[in-house]
Amino acid sequence: MSERKIRDRLIRKGQHLFDSPKQFIPFTNVTEADSLLNDLMNHPHAFVLACVMDRQFKAEKAWLIPYLISEKIGEFSVGRLHKLTESEINRLMSEPKPLHRFIDQMSGYFHKAVQRIVQEYGSDASRIWNGKPSSAEVVYRFLEFDGVGPKIGSMAANILARDFKIPFSDYFYIDISADVHVRRVFARLGLCKENATVEQVIYKARALYSEFPGIMDWPCWEIGRTCCKPRDPDCHECFMNDICPTATQKS
Ligand code: SF4
């Protein structure tokens, strides 16, 4: 089956979500936490700080951290956060129970991120993405935060573009997030070999659609999470089943 057909269908699915109206994003499935994270207008720094916390830990729990800190200090304004010392943040993140696996490191990153938002962005984190910057510029600005690597930088830019509908001047540098679901689906669709590395999947997505490689992220992740299970893929439920080489071999 032609790779082009597979590519085109994934892009079409991704484009459909990209073009759909903005919806409330269930980052954590805790309504209050998600309300804070969805409030880009008044609390854009909550989204940025959640991205900074999203490493070496379950994502849903990492994304809860801004809300849990706001509960403890009674608000989540940049002004209030800026008054907290690193050791106060460390205490807020460790008592009564740890909010992250690596409290010392993450409280340092959190503290530095708040300082950066104040100093570089005049306390308004939405300046990271406002004004229709290029995708590379947005990813680069995330990379300037301590603890943020290319994976999170690209994921942040993809969420801003795809889910928050923030306009960028281009989408070339928003990569696919090659997690376990995406890698499995890429392999079964015959887009890369089984056990391909993260880098191989990222570059394959770039090769398939350099204009916006990350647009294939959501369709692949959704297929992997719902029907393309590790042991027994439920191909009947999958919108790729008539062109997927694994499904056609099975039938
Ligand atoms: S058709 Fe089956 S094997 Fe192919 S991607 Fe879908 S669920 Fe996976």
Boltz pocket constraint, residues with backbone or C-beta under 6 A from the ligand:
constraints:
  - pocket:
      binder: B
      contacts: [[A, 185], [A, 188], [A, 189], [A, 223], [A, 227], [A, 228], [A, 229], [A, 233], [A, 234], [A, 235], [A, 238], [A, 239], [A, 240], [A, 241], [A, 242], [A, 244], [A, 245], [A, 246], [A, 247]]
      max_distance: 6.0
